[in-house]
Every structure is written in structure tokens, then in C-alpha cells.
Amino acid sequence: MGYLNIKGITINATNAYEKDRYITYFTDKLGKINVKLKSVRNIASRRIGYTEEFLLEKVLIYRKGNTFIATEISLIENFRGAKEDFVKSIALLYIKELIVLFVPYEQEEIGIFRLLIDTLTSIEVKDREFSYTLLAFFMCHFLKLIGYPIPLSMKGIMEHNLTSNVDILKDIESLSALDSPLKITKPSLFAKESIDVINFYIMQQFEEKAYLKFLEQIKKLM
């Protein structure tokens, strides 16, 4: 593999050695990958700001052995408004956790990449009252894209014991039917309840202890 230009959204960052840092990107061409940024923690480095979470960047990378290494980075969008609002930031925490836990590395997923861009843009530009509705939208479509669509038929609802609340089911169904979060014109009255039902379904499918621990922590914030 030679040099490759990618667009990627920063999801997570971990320090390596004395001055390096690994960034988890969700990219347009390679899906989720870890990329090494050399000497980025040097106090004189101009690239330290490129390691924040939820930045859309253009990155030139190459592969050395099993490691992707970045040589050039330029910022496209920082989604600052989404990160500086407390309620909006909770939605971002959910999105980060879902990507980290449930998406395998190095599998091209252009659908998830576009979903990320559209959802982050919507959280950025819409009022904070939309945050949980946008999160519920993301969760519905994310699960569909990774092969676990929420069963909304009567048989599926009964099999998974999701909920008997018709309003919540209608809310999830309407969000699942939309093709873009930008088309959401008003916040849902049942967004938090819908998120609870979706989380119940996620735990049924994955039994992921790390996600359960995350839910216990995030409920204290919501």
C-alpha cells in the first residue's frame, strides 16, 4: 500500500511512547482504523489540536507493517458547537461508544461514515432540544447498518419483549423510516424512552459488559 488520502472522523485518542499518539478514525475508505501521529505530543507540534474527538479531517496516510502512519492532516470541520453544549455532548458520548464497541476495524462502511457526518452536522446546527431525537435516529440507523435492525413487526416486538408502549414504537418506526437526520423538524416527546428501548435491544443482541457499564455511567448525566 502506498500513500492514501482519506477523510476521517476522530473517535478516540491514546498516547504512545513519549511523544506519539494513536487516533481512532472512522474513515470514508477504510472504515475504522488506528493511525499513528508521530511526535504530536511535542509541545512545539502544530498537530496536537488535530487529536481531539469528533473532528472531520483530511489525512494522508501510509502503512508500515500493521500500522497506519499519518504524514499530513488538515481540518475540515470541528463540530465545536456540538461539543461545547452539555446535552449535545451526551449524544456524542453515545456515538463514540457505539463506534468503539460494535464496529470492527478495517472494514469499509461508507454508510456509517455518511451517517456520522449527517448526525454530527445535525447535532451541530439544531437546537439542543433535538439532541436525544438525533441520537435515537443515529442508533436506529447504526444498528441497521451493522446488521441488527430493530424488529418493528408485532412478532419481532413480542420475541424481543421490547415495549408495549405504542407511542414509543411509533417514534422508533418514524425515525427508522427517515433517510436523513437533517429532515427531523421537531424533537420527539419520547426520545429518551426510545433510547432506553433501543439500549435494551442492544444488550439483548450483544451482552456487552463494557456497554452496560457505559449505560450505568451515562444515566447519571441524563
Long-range contacts (C-beta under 8 A, 24 or more apart in sequence): 1-62, 1-63, 2-62, 3-60, 3-61, 3-62, 3-71, 4-29, 4-30, 4-60, 4-61, 4-62, 5-58, 5-59, 5-60, 6-30, 6-58, 6-59, 6-61, 7-56, 7-57, 7-58, 7-59, 7-76, 7-113, 8-33, 8-35, 8-56, 8-57, 8-59, 9-54, 9-55, 9-56, 9-57, 9-113, 9-116, 9-117, 9-120, 10-50, 10-51, 10-52, 10-53, 10-54, 10-55, 10-57, 11-53, 11-54, 11-96, 11-99, 11-100, 12-53, 12-96, 12-100, 13-51, 13-52, 13-53, 15-41, 19-45, 21-51, 23-51, 23-70, 24-100, 25-57, 25-59, 26-99, 26-103, 26-109, 26-112, 26-113, 26-116, 27-59, 27-113, 28-110, 28-113, 29-108, 30-106, 30-108, 31-103, 31-104, 31-105, 31-106, 31-107, 31-108, 31-109, 31-112, 31-113, 32-99, 32-103, 32-104, 32-105, 32-106, 32-107, 32-109, 33-68, 33-105, 33-106, 34-67, 34-68, 34-105, 35-59, 35-61, 35-68, 35-69, 35-70, 36-67, 36-68, 36-69, 36-70, 37-70, 37-73, 38-69, 38-70, 47-73, 49-75, 50-75, 52-78, 52-83, 53-83, 53-92, 53-96, 54-78, 54-79, 54-82, 54-83, 54-92, 54-96, 54-120, 55-79, 56-117, 56-120, 77-120, 77-121, 79-120, 79-121, 79-123, 79-124, 80-124, 81-124, 81-125, 82-120, 82-123, 82-124, 85-128, 85-131, 87-128, 87-131, 87-132, 88-123, 88-128, 88-131, 90-131, 90-135, 90-218, 90-221, 90-222, 91-123, 91-131, 91-132, 91-134, 91-135, 91-138, 92-120, 92-123, 93-218, 94-135, 94-138, 94-139, 94-195, 94-218, 95-119, 95-120, 95-135, 95-138, 97-211, 97-214, 98-138, 98-139, 98-142, 101-206, 101-208, 101-210, 101-211, 102-142, 102-146, 102-206, 102-208, 103-146, 109-145, 111-145, 112-142, 112-145, 112-146, 115-141, 115-142, 115-145, 118-180, 118-181, 118-182, 119-181, 121-182, 122-181, 122-182, 122-184, 126-184, 127-187, 129-187, 130-184, 130-187, 132-187, 132-188, 132-191, 132-192, 132-195, 133-175, 133-184, 133-187, 133-188, 133-191, 134-181, 134-184, 135-191, 135-195, 136-171, 136-172, 136-175, 136-188, 136-191, 136-194, 136-195, 136-198, 137-175, 137-178, 137-181, 137-184, 138-181, 139-195, 139-198, 139-202, 140-172, 140-175, 140-176, 140-198, 141-176, 143-198, 143-201, 143-202, 144-176, 148-201, 148-202, 148-205, 149-176, 150-176, 150-198, 150-201, 152-176, 160-201, 160-204, 162-197, 162-200, 162-201, 163-193, 163-197, 165-190, 165-193, 168-193, 168-194, 168-197, 172-197, 172-198, 192-222
